[in-house]
Amino acid sequence: MKSMPDTSNGTAADGRTRDRVARLLLELGPSTAVTLSAHLGLSPAAIRRHLDAMLAEGTITTRSARNPAPRGRGRPARVYQLTAAGHAAGPTAYEDLATSALSFLADVAGQAVVAEFAEARAAELERRVRAAVARADPADRPAALAAAMSAAGYTASASQLPTGVQICQHHCPVQHVAEQFPELCGAETAALSRLLDSHVQRLATIAHGDGVCTTHVPLETRESQRPEDDHDRAAPASSGPTASDGSATSAGPAVSAAPRSAPPVSTPTATSLTSSEGPVI
């Protein structure tokens, strides 16, 4: 297989490559960088960059090959293998079991049962993070939600854009199952909408092949959660002169200065929404 340069950029792409390395180590057992690069189609130097990062994370370890082949001069061959933490975090046969179980349910009881399961799973995520989101001010809730989801294993972040806030999930615990059952993604999106008490738009998903799961919280929705601003803008202006007792007069001297009109409220124009870390789906 022809070796290709490492074109990954950013946390999401690097994470996907390292997931593939972990899968290979599960399938092949202890392997050299040359073996891994041949299977993935990347150069040994590119693979070593990912292996060094995985060593720092503690998901793999390295040792000298027990029966090294003659190499001539240079360093002895080293092999890489998953640690206990790497086995726990990496893909396992449970993914295949979960997919098979949902397929069986769909065949026996219908697709509606799969949707019901997806909603129950999303409700459990909602229960786990609700308190952290509720404690935050409305404007800070997307960031609070991202932090709570990171603690739940989603490696999420929130970023401010001119059109609103984007919540990006760099890891999906059910990625391979959701590839066959998109109901899981739909139920999760509905849960995020309930947690933020606003309309949200899912722009990209890892299950569909994108680098991250991207959820957009539109700006106009977040502004509607700040009623105090609307109250300040709605202060009535005087319509004319009044008598000393406060009642309106039918006629009176000309007012020397016209009442200052409220500044116009700008309405956000429709813009095309794109994911900052992945293509729009």
DOFIRO-618686 format. One line per field, with one value per residue (C-alpha): residue in one letter; x negated, y negated, z; residue number from 1. Coordinates in nm, 3 decimals, padded with zeros to 5 digits. Example, Ala and Ser with C-alpha at 12.3 -4.5 7.8 and 13.67 -1.06 7.14 Angstrom:
residues 2
r <- A, S
X <- -01.230, -01.367
Y <- 00.450, 00.106
Z <- 00.780, 00.714
k <- 1, 2
//
This chain:
residues 281
r <- M, K, S, M, P, D, T, S, N, G, T, A, A, D, G, R, T, R, D, R, V, A, R, L, L, L, E, L, G, P, S, T, A, V, T, L, S, A, H, L, G, L, S, P, A, A, I, R, R, H, L, D, A, M, L, A, E, G, T, I, T, T, R, S, A, R, N, P, A, P, R, G, R, G, R, P, A, R, V, Y, Q, L, T, A, A, G, H, A, A, G, P, T, A, Y, E, D, L, A, T, S, A, L, S, F, L, A, D, V, A, G, Q, A, V, V, A, E, F, A, E, A, R, A, A, E, L, E, R, R, V, R, A, A, V, A, R, A, D, P, A, D, R, P, A, A, L, A, A, A, M, S, A, A, G, Y, T, A, S, A, S, Q, L, P, T, G, V, Q, I, C, Q, H, H, C, P, V, Q, H, V, A, E, Q, F, P, E, L, C, G, A, E, T, A, A, L, S, R, L, L, D, S, H, V, Q, R, L, A, T, I, A, H, G, D, G, V, C, T, T, H, V, P, L, E, T, R, E, S, Q, R, P, E, D, D, H, D, R, A, A, P, A, S, S, G, P, T, A, S, D, G, S, A, T, S, A, G, P, A, V, S, A, A, P, R, S, A, P, P, V, S, T, P, T, A, T, S, L, T, S, S, E, G, P, V, I
X <- 00.000, -00.133, -00.221, -00.039, -00.142, 00.033, 00.311, 00.494, 00.553, 00.695, 00.822, 01.106, 00.900, 00.616, 00.863, 01.010, 00.663, 00.577, 00.904, 00.793, 00.453, 00.627, 00.846, 00.542, 00.363, 00.671, 00.680, 00.306, 00.170, -00.171, -00.289, -00.571, -00.522, -00.611, -00.335, -00.077, -00.173, -00.141, 00.215, 00.324, 00.149, -00.045, -00.419, -00.608, -00.691, -00.321, -00.227, -00.501, -00.356, -00.026, -00.199, -00.395, -00.067, 00.096, -00.207, -00.167, 00.205, 00.125, 00.340, 00.044, -00.296, -00.609, -00.882, -01.158, -01.051, -01.111, -01.249, -01.374, -01.466, -01.818, -01.819, -02.183, -02.277, -02.031, -01.787, -01.629, -01.269, -01.003, -00.645, -00.341, -00.049, 00.260, 00.252, 00.544, 00.669, 00.640, 00.844, 01.114, 01.134, 01.098, 01.362, 01.471, 01.697, 01.973, 02.031, 02.107, 02.328, 02.521, 02.570, 02.689, 02.929, 03.087, 03.114, 03.293, 03.532, 03.611, 03.683, 03.898, 04.076, 04.040, 03.836, 04.049, 03.892, 03.546, 03.663, 03.804, 03.469, 03.284, 03.515, 03.461, 03.084, 03.097, 03.317, 03.050, 02.783, 03.021, 03.066, 02.689, 02.609, 02.928, 02.816, 02.490, 02.676, 02.953, 02.702, 02.556, 02.694, 02.891, 02.610, 02.356, 02.560, 02.408, 02.061, 02.192, 02.355, 02.029, 01.838, 02.095, 02.090, 01.709, 01.739, 01.980, 01.722, 01.815, 01.507, 01.723, 01.643, 01.842, 01.740, 01.900, 01.982, 02.154, 02.466, 02.476, 02.291, 02.164, 02.126, 01.875, 01.849, 01.508, 01.592, 01.904, 01.935, 02.184, 02.034, 02.034, 02.384, 02.523, 02.389, 02.664, 02.921, 02.943, 03.230, 02.959, 02.837, 03.189, 03.286, 02.963, 03.027, 03.378, 03.229, 02.982, 03.272, 03.461, 03.156, 03.095, 03.467, 03.415, 03.421, 03.094, 02.964, 02.745, 02.499, 02.266, 02.223, 01.930, 02.160, 02.213, 01.839, 01.781, 01.490, 01.710, 02.074, 02.167, 02.482, 02.568, 02.761, 02.893, 02.825, 03.187, 03.292, 03.033, 03.130, 03.492, 03.383, 03.290, 03.625, 03.467, 03.312, 03.652, 03.803, 03.541, 03.605, 03.984, 03.989, 04.274, 04.189, 04.396, 04.659, 04.709, 04.716, 04.896, 05.050, 04.898, 05.129, 05.004, 05.312, 05.271, 05.361, 05.550, 05.325, 05.013, 04.690, 04.466, 04.214, 03.865, 03.705, 03.864, 03.854, 03.566, 03.687, 03.571, 03.291, 03.400, 03.359, 03.158, 03.288, 03.025, 03.035, 03.045, 02.701, 02.583, 02.479, 02.163, 01.981, 01.657, 01.505, 01.692, 01.912, 02.284, 02.503
Y <- 00.000, -00.341, -00.560, -00.892, -01.205, -01.279, -01.523, -01.522, -01.861, -01.940, -01.734, -01.564, -01.428, -01.323, -01.145, -00.950, -00.837, -00.727, -00.534, -00.347, -00.279, -00.141, 00.084, 00.221, 00.291, 00.479, 00.682, 00.738, 00.731, 00.570, 00.409, 00.193, -00.154, -00.016, 00.247, -00.008, -00.256, 00.015, 00.098, -00.265, -00.395, -00.662, -00.713, -00.572, -00.927, -01.023, -00.712, -00.780, -01.125, -00.963, -00.688, -00.948, -01.124, -00.796, -00.713, -01.051, -00.980, -00.642, -00.443, -00.249, -00.132, -00.028, 00.231, 00.395, 00.675, 01.014, 01.174, 00.885, 00.963, 00.872, 00.494, 00.405, 00.076, -00.149, -00.121, 00.218, 00.268, 00.159, 00.273, 00.087, 00.235, 00.112, 00.055, 00.145, -00.214, -00.182, 00.137, -00.028, -00.337, -00.161, 00.005, 00.350, 00.634, 00.468, 00.230, 00.524, 00.673, 00.347, 00.315, 00.674, 00.626, 00.316, 00.489, 00.778, 00.541, 00.362, 00.693, 00.838, 00.534, 00.267, -00.047, -00.237, -00.034, -00.146, -00.508, -00.452, -00.312, -00.610, -00.853, -00.670, -00.685, -01.059, -01.118, -00.954, -01.191, -01.480, -01.371, -01.352, -01.704, -01.898, -02.032, -02.176, -02.352, -02.485, -02.650, -02.865, -03.195, -03.158, -03.311, -03.071, -02.753, -02.629, -02.640, -02.475, -02.204, -02.140, -02.108, -01.868, -01.657, -01.641, -01.501, -01.242, -01.133, -01.340, -01.571, -01.872, -02.243, -02.558, -02.846, -03.183, -03.272, -03.577, -03.366, -03.202, -02.934, -02.603, -02.302, -02.055, -01.697, -01.553, -01.203, -00.990, -00.693, -00.523, -00.626, -00.283, -00.197, -00.537, -00.478, -00.220, -00.372, -00.752, -00.760, -00.788, -01.117, -01.256, -01.180, -01.336, -01.655, -01.680, -01.640, -01.927, -02.145, -02.073, -02.134, -02.476, -02.553, -02.667, -02.557, -02.396, -02.274, -01.966, -02.054, -01.753, -01.414, -01.179, -00.889, -01.039, -01.067, -01.425, -01.517, -01.627, -01.636, -02.003, -02.156, -02.521, -02.738, -03.036, -03.386, -03.504, -03.218, -03.307, -03.676, -03.585, -03.440, -03.792, -03.964, -04.241, -04.388, -04.400, -04.567, -04.843, -04.909, -04.919, -05.226, -05.448, -05.794, -06.099, -06.180, -06.543, -06.807, -06.734, -06.947, -06.990, -06.723, -06.474, -06.477, -06.535, -06.886, -06.948, -07.235, -07.392, -07.565, -07.406, -07.163, -07.300, -06.962, -06.661, -06.342, -06.118, -05.818, -05.472, -05.340, -05.090, -04.727, -04.541, -04.204, -03.940, -03.863, -03.502, -03.362, -03.029, -02.810, -02.608, -02.398, -02.548, -02.201, -01.994, -02.020, -02.093, -01.790
Z <- 00.000, -00.092, 00.204, 00.215, 00.404, 00.729, 00.634, 00.965, 01.120, 01.457, 01.747, 01.560, 01.268, 01.499, 01.723, 01.434, 01.321, 01.675, 01.697, 01.385, 01.543, 01.854, 01.640, 01.460, 01.785, 01.904, 01.583, 01.529, 01.882, 01.951, 01.626, 01.496, 01.351, 01.009, 01.032, 01.146, 00.875, 00.607, 00.718, 00.747, 00.436, 00.624, 00.643, 00.946, 01.052, 01.053, 01.250, 01.506, 01.570, 01.667, 01.864, 02.064, 02.150, 02.254, 02.471, 02.644, 02.699, 02.852, 02.608, 02.464, 02.580, 02.393, 02.436, 02.234, 02.005, 02.167, 01.852, 01.643, 01.284, 01.172, 01.117, 01.075, 01.231, 01.407, 01.693, 01.767, 01.653, 01.901, 01.920, 02.050, 02.238, 02.419, 02.794, 03.021, 02.983, 02.606, 02.606, 02.819, 02.597, 02.264, 02.048, 02.161, 02.056, 02.261, 01.969, 01.743, 02.013, 02.054, 01.679, 01.654, 01.946, 01.793, 01.456, 01.625, 01.803, 01.478, 01.301, 01.579, 01.726, 01.459, 01.408, 01.660, 01.941, 01.830, 01.839, 02.189, 02.303, 02.152, 02.335, 02.665, 02.620, 02.538, 02.844, 03.060, 02.920, 02.981, 03.344, 03.399, 03.276, 03.355, 03.692, 03.556, 03.274, 03.497, 03.735, 03.455, 03.331, 03.004, 02.796, 02.948, 02.915, 02.585, 02.743, 03.060, 02.852, 02.662, 02.990, 03.133, 02.816, 02.832, 03.182, 03.038, 02.777, 02.471, 02.467, 02.380, 02.335, 02.267, 02.040, 01.973, 01.610, 01.457, 01.400, 01.743, 01.939, 01.809, 02.038, 01.895, 02.022, 01.930, 02.049, 02.007, 02.246, 02.010, 01.677, 01.513, 01.635, 01.527, 01.175, 01.134, 01.369, 01.318, 01.568, 01.834, 01.684, 01.644, 02.003, 02.130, 01.932, 02.081, 02.430, 02.368, 02.256, 02.578, 02.794, 02.635, 02.611, 02.253, 01.894, 01.782, 01.446, 01.403, 01.126, 01.126, 01.292, 01.335, 01.251, 00.905, 00.845, 00.962, 01.186, 01.477, 01.584, 01.547, 01.698, 01.627, 01.873, 01.667, 01.794, 01.780, 02.007, 02.270, 02.259, 02.324, 02.660, 02.786, 02.852, 03.057, 02.740, 02.571, 02.880, 02.871, 02.504, 02.555, 02.788, 02.655, 02.523, 02.614, 02.348, 02.441, 02.717, 03.044, 03.309, 03.651, 03.792, 03.536, 03.307, 02.936, 02.808, 02.487, 02.391, 02.528, 02.447, 02.187, 02.323, 02.280, 02.214, 02.046, 02.252, 02.157, 01.961, 02.053, 01.833, 01.568, 01.662, 01.405, 01.292, 01.206, 00.840, 00.726, 00.670, 00.549, 00.841, 00.815, 01.068, 01.192, 01.216, 00.962, 00.654, 00.674, 00.649
k <- 1, 2, 3, 4, 5, 6, 7, 8, 9, 10, 11, 12, 13, 14, 15, 16, 17, 18, 19, 20, 21, 22, 23, 24, 25, 26, 27, 28, 29, 30, 31, 32, 33, 34, 35, 36, 37, 38, 39, 40, 41, 42, 43, 44, 45, 46, 47, 48, 49, 50, 51, 52, 53, 54, 55, 56, 57, 58, 59, 60, 61, 62, 63, 64, 65, 66, 67, 68, 69, 70, 71, 72, 73, 74, 75, 76, 77, 78, 79, 80, 81, 82, 83, 84, 85, 86, 87, 88, 89, 90, 91, 92, 93, 94, 95, 96, 97, 98, 99, 100, 101, 102, 103, 104, 105, 106, 107, 108, 109, 110, 111, 112, 113, 114, 115, 116, 117, 118, 119, 120, 121, 122, 123, 124, 125, 126, 127, 128, 129, 130, 131, 132, 133, 134, 135, 136, 137, 138, 139, 140, 141, 142, 143, 144, 145, 146, 147, 148, 149, 150, 151, 152, 153, 154, 155, 156, 157, 158, 159, 160, 161, 162, 163, 164, 165, 166, 167, 168, 169, 170, 171, 172, 173, 174, 175, 176, 177, 178, 179, 180, 181, 182, 183, 184, 185, 186, 187, 188, 189, 190, 191, 192, 193, 194, 195, 196, 197, 198, 199, 200, 201, 202, 203, 204, 205, 206, 207, 208, 209, 210, 211, 212, 213, 214, 215, 216, 217, 218, 219, 220, 221, 222, 223, 224, 225, 226, 227, 228, 229, 230, 231, 232, 233, 234, 235, 236, 237, 238, 239, 240, 241, 242, 243, 244, 245, 246, 247, 248, 249, 250, 251, 252, 253, 254, 255, 256, 257, 258, 259, 260, 261, 262, 263, 264, 265, 266, 267, 268, 269, 270, 271, 272, 273, 274, 275, 276, 277, 278, 279, 280, 281
//
